[in-house]
Amino acid sequence: MQAHGELKVRRDVVKRVSSSPHTVTEADNLDALKDFVARGFHADVIYIDPPYNTGKDFVYRDNFRQRREVRSDHFGQWHAEWLSMMLPRIILAREVLADTGFIFVSIGESEAAHLRLIMNEVFGEDCFAGQLIWKKGGTGKNDSKYAVIEHEYVLCYAKSASNPGFNLDPHAQTSTRYNHSDEKGNYSLVRLDSKTLGYLPSLDFSITGPDGREYWPHQPEGKSQVARWRWGKDKVSEHYEELVFRRGFVYTKNYEKKGARPRSILDGERFGVTRTGRKDAEEALGIQGTFDFPKPVRLIKHLIAIAGGADAVVLDFFAGSGTTAQAVAELNREDGGSRSVHLVQIAQPTEASSPARRAGFDSVADICLARVQALDGLDFSHIRLTPIEE
């Protein structure tokens, strides 16, 4: 699957800061992604918040080669145009993503199902890492015919199915009780046999306990070939001393860790709501009402933290007001990391009567540049890509 085409843009460095790895590229992100691929750039974490296709016109007007023919003059064409805008960008994003990387895509209800099909096609279903649910508002308007929608989604995909998974969330709570301990620390007991992983004959064998008793996977009453061990014979032999034989069952030790696996529900109390994101942007810029729906900084910080290391290269090619740059700057300040951030934002004009225009911002790119410029300790190079007219 290809989405390259010939790159026909002029690359101008408006401001160069050679001592800083951070960049803001003012361009159509399709051109910017092609430029990244051509230059061999790779990102460890990609976060994007594309337009949600809620009925408002969007500024990305490609000559879509992937445009799909539909037999509808209404919703079908509406979805097809949005998906045709997204598809080549997702294809290129996968090329830019490092082999050990993750991509996160914020999306609303109207296109979540369609976007997931595209992501499955480009990344593969086996690389699906989760569909997180962000509770974006404390209360919803009571004017809906059906349920009041108080959430949005974040689709998560790994570049490779062999990715070891997300980092632990140090602030996550777990209900596990670690009521045993040894020289290595506190631990809980987890049954070595499982009835839900799918039966495999090679994992249905006897294990001899220290007392000489033979232990088998515990089959449901009246059934066979259901339960099996979670470990194979080699692993059992290698880690035999770590097994616990108790009350007729075999257990493994699950040691207490700092934090827990990230949860799929991103509650507004911890990660912020829509008004939190708006307040973040207003405080960073010192101006009210400059951007409609920015995500909370702490939501983006969480996604970056669970997906990448302290030296991660972070890319946002639907940068909007520049929230991702602020998230990276705050994470680096908190943990001493050396993450770099790379933003792409098209020079989409602000509305003539908007607070942003009255504040002197002619385009969304101007808002993004101003917000990043206001961040302490985050110098950046400003790059502009201009299409070459033929």
Contacts in CASP RR format, 6 or more apart in sequence:
PFRMAT RR
TARGET T0000
AUTHOR 0000-0000-0000
METHOD contacts of the structure
MODEL  1
MQAHGELKVRRDVVKRVSSSPHTVTEADNLDALKDFVARGFHADVIYIDP
PYNTGKDFVYRDNFRQRREVRSDHFGQWHAEWLSMMLPRIILAREVLADT
GFIFVSIGESEAAHLRLIMNEVFGEDCFAGQLIWKKGGTGKNDSKYAVIE
HEYVLCYAKSASNPGFNLDPHAQTSTRYNHSDEKGNYSLVRLDSKTLGYL
PSLDFSITGPDGREYWPHQPEGKSQVARWRWGKDKVSEHYEELVFRRGFV
YTKNYEKKGARPRSILDGERFGVTRTGRKDAEEALGIQGTFDFPKPVRLI
KHLIAIAGGADAVVLDFFAGSGTTAQAVAELNREDGGSRSVHLVQIAQPT
EASSPARRAGFDSVADICLARVQALDGLDFSHIRLTPIEE
1 91 0 8 1.000
1 121 0 8 1.000
1 122 0 8 1.000
2 91 0 8 1.000
3 66 0 8 1.000
3 87 0 8 1.000
3 88 0 8 1.000
3 89 0 8 1.000
3 91 0 8 1.000
3 92 0 8 1.000
4 34 0 8 1.000
4 37 0 8 1.000
4 92 0 8 1.000
5 34 0 8 1.000
7 31 0 8 1.000
7 34 0 8 1.000
7 35 0 8 1.000
7 38 0 8 1.000
8 387 0 8 1.000
8 388 0 8 1.000
8 390 0 8 1.000
9 27 0 8 1.000
9 31 0 8 1.000
9 35 0 8 1.000
9 385 0 8 1.000
9 386 0 8 1.000
9 387 0 8 1.000
9 388 0 8 1.000
10 385 0 8 1.000
10 386 0 8 1.000
10 387 0 8 1.000
10 388 0 8 1.000
11 35 0 8 1.000
11 383 0 8 1.000
11 384 0 8 1.000
11 385 0 8 1.000
12 383 0 8 1.000
12 384 0 8 1.000
12 385 0 8 1.000
12 386 0 8 1.000
13 381 0 8 1.000
13 382 0 8 1.000
13 383 0 8 1.000
14 26 0 8 1.000
14 382 0 8 1.000
14 383 0 8 1.000
14 384 0 8 1.000
15 380 0 8 1.000
15 381 0 8 1.000
15 382 0 8 1.000
16 381 0 8 1.000
17 379 0 8 1.000
17 380 0 8 1.000
17 381 0 8 1.000
19 379 0 8 1.000
20 378 0 8 1.000
20 379 0 8 1.000
20 380 0 8 1.000
20 381 0 8 1.000
21 313 0 8 1.000
21 340 0 8 1.000
22 325 0 8 1.000
22 340 0 8 1.000
22 341 0 8 1.000
22 342 0 8 1.000
22 372 0 8 1.000
22 378 0 8 1.000
22 379 0 8 1.000
22 380 0 8 1.000
22 381 0 8 1.000
23 342 0 8 1.000
23 343 0 8 1.000
23 380 0 8 1.000
23 381 0 8 1.000
23 382 0 8 1.000
23 383 0 8 1.000
24 319 0 8 1.000
24 325 0 8 1.000
24 342 0 8 1.000
24 343 0 8 1.000
24 344 0 8 1.000
24 345 0 8 1.000
24 368 0 8 1.000
24 369 0 8 1.000
24 372 0 8 1.000
24 380 0 8 1.000
24 381 0 8 1.000
24 382 0 8 1.000
24 383 0 8 1.000
25 32 0 8 1.000
25 35 0 8 1.000
25 342 0 8 1.000
25 343 0 8 1.000
25 344 0 8 1.000
25 345 0 8 1.000
25 383 0 8 1.000
25 384 0 8 1.000
25 385 0 8 1.000
26 345 0 8 1.000
26 346 0 8 1.000
26 347 0 8 1.000
26 365 0 8 1.000
26 369 0 8 1.000
26 382 0 8 1.000
26 383 0 8 1.000
26 384 0 8 1.000
26 385 0 8 1.000
27 35 0 8 1.000
27 344 0 8 1.000
27 346 0 8 1.000
27 383 0 8 1.000
27 384 0 8 1.000
27 385 0 8 1.000
27 386 0 8 1.000
28 60 0 8 1.000
28 346 0 8 1.000
28 385 0 8 1.000
28 387 0 8 1.000
29 60 0 8 1.000
29 89 0 8 1.000
29 317 0 8 1.000
29 318 0 8 1.000
29 344 0 8 1.000
29 345 0 8 1.000
29 346 0 8 1.000
30 60 0 8 1.000
30 62 0 8 1.000
30 88 0 8 1.000
30 89 0 8 1.000
30 92 0 8 1.000
31 385 0 8 1.000
31 387 0 8 1.000
32 317 0 8 1.000
32 344 0 8 1.000
32 385 0 8 1.000
33 89 0 8 1.000
33 92 0 8 1.000
33 93 0 8 1.000
33 96 0 8 1.000
33 317 0 8 1.000
33 344 0 8 1.000
34 92 0 8 1.000
35 385 0 8 1.000
36 92 0 8 1.000
36 96 0 8 1.000
36 315 0 8 1.000
37 92 0 8 1.000
37 95 0 8 1.000
37 96 0 8 1.000
41 96 0 8 1.000
41 342 0 8 1.000
42 96 0 8 1.000
42 97 0 8 1.000
42 98 0 8 1.000
42 313 0 8 1.000
43 96 0 8 1.000
43 97 0 8 1.000
43 98 0 8 1.000
43 101 0 8 1.000
43 313 0 8 1.000
43 314 0 8 1.000
43 315 0 8 1.000
43 342 0 8 1.000
44 98 0 8 1.000
44 100 0 8 1.000
44 101 0 8 1.000
44 102 0 8 1.000
44 307 0 8 1.000
44 308 0 8 1.000
44 309 0 8 1.000
44 312 0 8 1.000
44 313 0 8 1.000
44 314 0 8 1.000
45 101 0 8 1.000
45 102 0 8 1.000
45 103 0 8 1.000
45 104 0 8 1.000
45 303 0 8 1.000
45 304 0 8 1.000
45 307 0 8 1.000
45 308 0 8 1.000
45 312 0 8 1.000
45 313 0 8 1.000
45 314 0 8 1.000
45 315 0 8 1.000
46 93 0 8 1.000
46 96 0 8 1.000
46 97 0 8 1.000
46 101 0 8 1.000
46 102 0 8 1.000
46 103 0 8 1.000
46 104 0 8 1.000
46 314 0 8 1.000
46 315 0 8 1.000
46 316 0 8 1.000
46 317 0 8 1.000
47 103 0 8 1.000
47 104 0 8 1.000
47 105 0 8 1.000
47 106 0 8 1.000
47 300 0 8 1.000
47 303 0 8 1.000
47 304 0 8 1.000
47 314 0 8 1.000
47 315 0 8 1.000
47 316 0 8 1.000
47 324 0 8 1.000
48 93 0 8 1.000
48 103 0 8 1.000
48 104 0 8 1.000
48 105 0 8 1.000
48 106 0 8 1.000
48 316 0 8 1.000
48 317 0 8 1.000
48 318 0 8 1.000
49 105 0 8 1.000
49 106 0 8 1.000
49 295 0 8 1.000
49 316 0 8 1.000
49 318 0 8 1.000
49 320 0 8 1.000
50 86 0 8 1.000
50 89 0 8 1.000
50 105 0 8 1.000
50 106 0 8 1.000
50 107 0 8 1.000
50 318 0 8 1.000
51 58 0 8 1.000
51 60 0 8 1.000
51 82 0 8 1.000
51 318 0 8 1.000
52 107 0 8 1.000
52 108 0 8 1.000
52 110 0 8 1.000
52 111 0 8 1.000
53 78 0 8 1.000
53 79 0 8 1.000
53 82 0 8 1.000
53 110 0 8 1.000
53 111 0 8 1.000
54 110 0 8 1.000
55 78 0 8 1.000
58 82 0 8 1.000
58 85 0 8 1.000
59 346 0 8 1.000
59 348 0 8 1.000
60 85 0 8 1.000
60 346 0 8 1.000
62 84 0 8 1.000
62 85 0 8 1.000
62 88 0 8 1.000
64 81 0 8 1.000
64 84 0 8 1.000
64 85 0 8 1.000
64 87 0 8 1.000
64 88 0 8 1.000
65 88 0 8 1.000
66 84 0 8 1.000
66 87 0 8 1.000
66 88 0 8 1.000
67 80 0 8 1.000
67 81 0 8 1.000
67 84 0 8 1.000
68 80 0 8 1.000
68 83 0 8 1.000
68 84 0 8 1.000
70 76 0 8 1.000
70 77 0 8 1.000
70 80 0 8 1.000
79 111 0 8 1.000
79 114 0 8 1.000
82 111 0 8 1.000
82 114 0 8 1.000
83 111 0 8 1.000
83 114 0 8 1.000
83 115 0 8 1.000
83 118 0 8 1.000
86 115 0 8 1.000
86 118 0 8 1.000
87 118 0 8 1.000
87 122 0 8 1.000
89 317 0 8 1.000
90 118 0 8 1.000
90 119 0 8 1.000
90 122 0 8 1.000
91 122 0 8 1.000
93 103 0 8 1.000
93 317 0 8 1.000
94 103 0 8 1.000
94 122 0 8 1.000
94 123 0 8 1.000
94 159 0 8 1.000
96 315 0 8 1.000
97 103 0 8 1.000
97 159 0 8 1.000
98 159 0 8 1.000
98 313 0 8 1.000
99 159 0 8 1.000
99 160 0 8 1.000
100 159 0 8 1.000
100 160 0 8 1.000
100 163 0 8 1.000
101 158 0 8 1.000
101 159 0 8 1.000
101 160 0 8 1.000
101 163 0 8 1.000
101 307 0 8 1.000
101 308 0 8 1.000
102 129 0 8 1.000
102 156 0 8 1.000
102 157 0 8 1.000
102 158 0 8 1.000
102 159 0 8 1.000
102 163 0 8 1.000
102 166 0 8 1.000
102 307 0 8 1.000
102 308 0 8 1.000
103 123 0 8 1.000
103 156 0 8 1.000
103 157 0 8 1.000
103 159 0 8 1.000
104 154 0 8 1.000
104 155 0 8 1.000
104 156 0 8 1.000
104 303 0 8 1.000
104 307 0 8 1.000
105 115 0 8 1.000
105 119 0 8 1.000
105 154 0 8 1.000
105 155 0 8 1.000
106 134 0 8 1.000
106 152 0 8 1.000
106 153 0 8 1.000
106 154 0 8 1.000
106 295 0 8 1.000
107 115 0 8 1.000
107 152 0 8 1.000
107 153 0 8 1.000
107 154 0 8 1.000
107 155 0 8 1.000
108 152 0 8 1.000
108 153 0 8 1.000
109 149 0 8 1.000
109 152 0 8 1.000
109 153 0 8 1.000
112 131 0 8 1.000
112 153 0 8 1.000
112 155 0 8 1.000
115 155 0 8 1.000
116 128 0 8 1.000
116 131 0 8 1.000
116 155 0 8 1.000
119 128 0 8 1.000
119 155 0 8 1.000
119 157 0 8 1.000
120 128 0 8 1.000
123 157 0 8 1.000
123 158 0 8 1.000
123 159 0 8 1.000
124 157 0 8 1.000
124 161 0 8 1.000
126 161 0 8 1.000
127 157 0 8 1.000
127 158 0 8 1.000
127 159 0 8 1.000
127 160 0 8 1.000
127 161 0 8 1.000
127 163 0 8 1.000
128 156 0 8 1.000
128 157 0 8 1.000
129 156 0 8 1.000
129 157 0 8 1.000
129 158 0 8 1.000
129 163 0 8 1.000
129 165 0 8 1.000
129 166 0 8 1.000
130 155 0 8 1.000
130 156 0 8 1.000
130 264 0 8 1.000
131 153 0 8 1.000
131 154 0 8 1.000
131 155 0 8 1.000
131 156 0 8 1.000
131 264 0 8 1.000
132 153 0 8 1.000
132 154 0 8 1.000
132 155 0 8 1.000
132 156 0 8 1.000
132 264 0 8 1.000
132 265 0 8 1.000
132 266 0 8 1.000
133 151 0 8 1.000
133 152 0 8 1.000
133 153 0 8 1.000
133 154 0 8 1.000
133 264 0 8 1.000
133 265 0 8 1.000
133 266 0 8 1.000
134 151 0 8 1.000
134 152 0 8 1.000
134 153 0 8 1.000
134 154 0 8 1.000
134 266 0 8 1.000
134 268 0 8 1.000
134 271 0 8 1.000
134 299 0 8 1.000
135 150 0 8 1.000
135 151 0 8 1.000
135 265 0 8 1.000
135 266 0 8 1.000
135 267 0 8 1.000
135 268 0 8 1.000
135 273 0 8 1.000
136 150 0 8 1.000
136 151 0 8 1.000
136 152 0 8 1.000
136 268 0 8 1.000
136 273 0 8 1.000
136 274 0 8 1.000
137 150 0 8 1.000
137 268 0 8 1.000
137 273 0 8 1.000
137 274 0 8 1.000
137 275 0 8 1.000
138 150 0 8 1.000
138 268 0 8 1.000
138 273 0 8 1.000
139 150 0 8 1.000
140 148 0 8 1.000
140 149 0 8 1.000
140 150 0 8 1.000
141 148 0 8 1.000
142 148 0 8 1.000
154 266 0 8 1.000
154 303 0 8 1.000
158 165 0 8 1.000
166 261 0 8 1.000
166 262 0 8 1.000
166 306 0 8 1.000
166 307 0 8 1.000
167 305 0 8 1.000
167 306 0 8 1.000
167 307 0 8 1.000
167 308 0 8 1.000
167 309 0 8 1.000
168 257 0 8 1.000
168 258 0 8 1.000
168 259 0 8 1.000
168 260 0 8 1.000
168 261 0 8 1.000
168 262 0 8 1.000
168 306 0 8 1.000
169 259 0 8 1.000
169 260 0 8 1.000
169 261 0 8 1.000
169 262 0 8 1.000
169 263 0 8 1.000
169 302 0 8 1.000
169 305 0 8 1.000
169 306 0 8 1.000
170 258 0 8 1.000
170 259 0 8 1.000
171 259 0 8 1.000
171 270 0 8 1.000
172 259 0 8 1.000
172 260 0 8 1.000
172 261 0 8 1.000
172 262 0 8 1.000
172 263 0 8 1.000
173 260 0 8 1.000
174 259 0 8 1.000
174 260 0 8 1.000
176 188 0 8 1.000
176 254 0 8 1.000
176 256 0 8 1.000
177 188 0 8 1.000
178 186 0 8 1.000
178 187 0 8 1.000
178 188 0 8 1.000
178 254 0 8 1.000
178 255 0 8 1.000
178 256 0 8 1.000
179 186 0 8 1.000
179 188 0 8 1.000
180 186 0 8 1.000
180 187 0 8 1.000
180 188 0 8 1.000
180 189 0 8 1.000
180 253 0 8 1.000
181 187 0 8 1.000
182 253 0 8 1.000
184 253 0 8 1.000
184 255 0 8 1.000
185 255 0 8 1.000
185 256 0 8 1.000
186 255 0 8 1.000
186 256 0 8 1.000
187 253 0 8 1.000
187 254 0 8 1.000
187 255 0 8 1.000
187 256 0 8 1.000
188 253 0 8 1.000
188 254 0 8 1.000
188 256 0 8 1.000
189 244 0 8 1.000
189 246 0 8 1.000
189 251 0 8 1.000
189 252 0 8 1.000
189 253 0 8 1.000
189 254 0 8 1.000
190 251 0 8 1.000
190 252 0 8 1.000
190 253 0 8 1.000
190 254 0 8 1.000
191 249 0 8 1.000
191 250 0 8 1.000
191 251 0 8 1.000
192 229 0 8 1.000
192 230 0 8 1.000
192 231 0 8 1.000
192 243 0 8 1.000
192 249 0 8 1.000
192 250 0 8 1.000
192 251 0 8 1.000
192 252 0 8 1.000
193 217 0 8 1.000
193 218 0 8 1.000
193 227 0 8 1.000
193 228 0 8 1.000
193 229 0 8 1.000
193 230 0 8 1.000
193 249 0 8 1.000
193 250 0 8 1.000
194 217 0 8 1.000
194 227 0 8 1.000
194 228 0 8 1.000
194 229 0 8 1.000
194 230 0 8 1.000
195 220 0 8 1.000
195 226 0 8 1.000
195 227 0 8 1.000
197 228 0 8 1.000
197 230 0 8 1.000
198 228 0 8 1.000
199 225 0 8 1.000
199 226 0 8 1.000
199 227 0 8 1.000
199 228 0 8 1.000
200 228 0 8 1.000
201 225 0 8 1.000
202 232 0 8 1.000
203 217 0 8 1.000
203 228 0 8 1.000
203 229 0 8 1.000
203 230 0 8 1.000
203 231 0 8 1.000
203 232 0 8 1.000
204 216 0 8 1.000
204 217 0 8 1.000
204 225 0 8 1.000
204 227 0 8 1.000
204 228 0 8 1.000
204 229 0 8 1.000
205 216 0 8 1.000
205 229 0 8 1.000
205 232 0 8 1.000
205 233 0 8 1.000
206 214 0 8 1.000
206 215 0 8 1.000
206 216 0 8 1.000
207 214 0 8 1.000
207 215 0 8 1.000
207 216 0 8 1.000
207 229 0 8 1.000
207 236 0 8 1.000
207 243 0 8 1.000
207 250 0 8 1.000
208 214 0 8 1.000
208 215 0 8 1.000
209 215 0 8 1.000
209 245 0 8 1.000
210 245 0 8 1.000
211 245 0 8 1.000
213 245 0 8 1.000
213 248 0 8 1.000
215 245 0 8 1.000
215 248 0 8 1.000
215 249 0 8 1.000
215 250 0 8 1.000
217 227 0 8 1.000
217 228 0 8 1.000
217 229 0 8 1.000
218 227 0 8 1.000
218 249 0 8 1.000
219 225 0 8 1.000
219 226 0 8 1.000
219 227 0 8 1.000
220 226 0 8 1.000
220 227 0 8 1.000
229 236 0 8 1.000
229 250 0 8 1.000
230 252 0 8 1.000
231 239 0 8 1.000
231 252 0 8 1.000
236 243 0 8 1.000
239 252 0 8 1.000
242 252 0 8 1.000
242 253 0 8 1.000
243 250 0 8 1.000
243 251 0 8 1.000
243 252 0 8 1.000
244 250 0 8 1.000
244 251 0 8 1.000
244 252 0 8 1.000
244 253 0 8 1.000
245 251 0 8 1.000
262 302 0 8 1.000
262 306 0 8 1.000
266 299 0 8 1.000
266 302 0 8 1.000
268 276 0 8 1.000
270 298 0 8 1.000
271 296 0 8 1.000
271 298 0 8 1.000
271 299 0 8 1.000
271 302 0 8 1.000
272 296 0 8 1.000
272 298 0 8 1.000
272 299 0 8 1.000
273 296 0 8 1.000
274 293 0 8 1.000
276 296 0 8 1.000
276 298 0 8 1.000
277 294 0 8 1.000
277 295 0 8 1.000
277 296 0 8 1.000
277 297 0 8 1.000
277 323 0 8 1.000
278 289 0 8 1.000
278 291 0 8 1.000
278 292 0 8 1.000
278 293 0 8 1.000
278 294 0 8 1.000
280 294 0 8 1.000
280 296 0 8 1.000
280 297 0 8 1.000
280 323 0 8 1.000
280 326 0 8 1.000
281 289 0 8 1.000
281 290 0 8 1.000
281 291 0 8 1.000
281 294 0 8 1.000
281 321 0 8 1.000
281 323 0 8 1.000
281 371 0 8 1.000
282 288 0 8 1.000
282 289 0 8 1.000
282 290 0 8 1.000
284 326 0 8 1.000
284 371 0 8 1.000
284 374 0 8 1.000
284 375 0 8 1.000
285 321 0 8 1.000
285 367 0 8 1.000
285 370 0 8 1.000
285 371 0 8 1.000
285 374 0 8 1.000
287 355 0 8 1.000
287 356 0 8 1.000
287 359 0 8 1.000
288 355 0 8 1.000
289 355 0 8 1.000
289 356 0 8 1.000
290 321 0 8 1.000
290 355 0 8 1.000
290 356 0 8 1.000
290 359 0 8 1.000
290 361 0 8 1.000
290 367 0 8 1.000
291 320 0 8 1.000
291 321 0 8 1.000
291 356 0 8 1.000
291 364 0 8 1.000
291 367 0 8 1.000
294 320 0 8 1.000
294 321 0 8 1.000
294 322 0 8 1.000
294 323 0 8 1.000
295 323 0 8 1.000
296 323 0 8 1.000
297 323 0 8 1.000
297 326 0 8 1.000
297 327 0 8 1.000
297 330 0 8 1.000
298 327 0 8 1.000
300 323 0 8 1.000
300 324 0 8 1.000
300 327 0 8 1.000
301 327 0 8 1.000
301 330 0 8 1.000
301 331 0 8 1.000
304 312 0 8 1.000
304 314 0 8 1.000
304 324 0 8 1.000
304 327 0 8 1.000
304 328 0 8 1.000
304 331 0 8 1.000
304 339 0 8 1.000
305 331 0 8 1.000
309 339 0 8 1.000
310 335 0 8 1.000
310 336 0 8 1.000
310 337 0 8 1.000
310 338 0 8 1.000
310 339 0 8 1.000
311 337 0 8 1.000
311 338 0 8 1.000
311 339 0 8 1.000
312 339 0 8 1.000
312 340 0 8 1.000
313 339 0 8 1.000
313 340 0 8 1.000
313 342 0 8 1.000
314 324 0 8 1.000
314 328 0 8 1.000
314 339 0 8 1.000
314 340 0 8 1.000
314 341 0 8 1.000
314 342 0 8 1.000
315 341 0 8 1.000
315 342 0 8 1.000
315 343 0 8 1.000
315 344 0 8 1.000
316 322 0 8 1.000
316 324 0 8 1.000
316 325 0 8 1.000
316 341 0 8 1.000
316 342 0 8 1.000
316 343 0 8 1.000
316 344 0 8 1.000
317 343 0 8 1.000
317 344 0 8 1.000
318 344 0 8 1.000
318 345 0 8 1.000
319 325 0 8 1.000
319 343 0 8 1.000
319 344 0 8 1.000
319 345 0 8 1.000
319 368 0 8 1.000
320 345 0 8 1.000
320 364 0 8 1.000
320 367 0 8 1.000
320 368 0 8 1.000
321 364 0 8 1.000
321 367 0 8 1.000
321 368 0 8 1.000
321 371 0 8 1.000
322 343 0 8 1.000
322 345 0 8 1.000
322 367 0 8 1.000
322 368 0 8 1.000
322 371 0 8 1.000
322 372 0 8 1.000
324 341 0 8 1.000
324 343 0 8 1.000
325 341 0 8 1.000
325 343 0 8 1.000
325 371 0 8 1.000
325 372 0 8 1.000
325 375 0 8 1.000
325 378 0 8 1.000
325 380 0 8 1.000
326 371 0 8 1.000
326 372 0 8 1.000
326 375 0 8 1.000
328 339 0 8 1.000
328 340 0 8 1.000
328 341 0 8 1.000
328 378 0 8 1.000
329 341 0 8 1.000
329 375 0 8 1.000
329 376 0 8 1.000
329 377 0 8 1.000
329 378 0 8 1.000
331 337 0 8 1.000
331 339 0 8 1.000
332 338 0 8 1.000
332 339 0 8 1.000
341 378 0 8 1.000
341 380 0 8 1.000
343 368 0 8 1.000
343 372 0 8 1.000
345 364 0 8 1.000
345 365 0 8 1.000
345 368 0 8 1.000
346 364 0 8 1.000
346 365 0 8 1.000
347 363 0 8 1.000
347 364 0 8 1.000
347 365 0 8 1.000
347 366 0 8 1.000
348 363 0 8 1.000
348 364 0 8 1.000
348 365 0 8 1.000
349 362 0 8 1.000
349 363 0 8 1.000
350 356 0 8 1.000
350 357 0 8 1.000
350 361 0 8 1.000
350 362 0 8 1.000
350 363 0 8 1.000
350 364 0 8 1.000
350 366 0 8 1.000
350 367 0 8 1.000
351 357 0 8 1.000
356 364 0 8 1.000
356 367 0 8 1.000
360 366 0 8 1.000
361 367 0 8 1.000
361 370 0 8 1.000
369 382 0 8 1.000
372 378 0 8 1.000
372 380 0 8 1.000
END
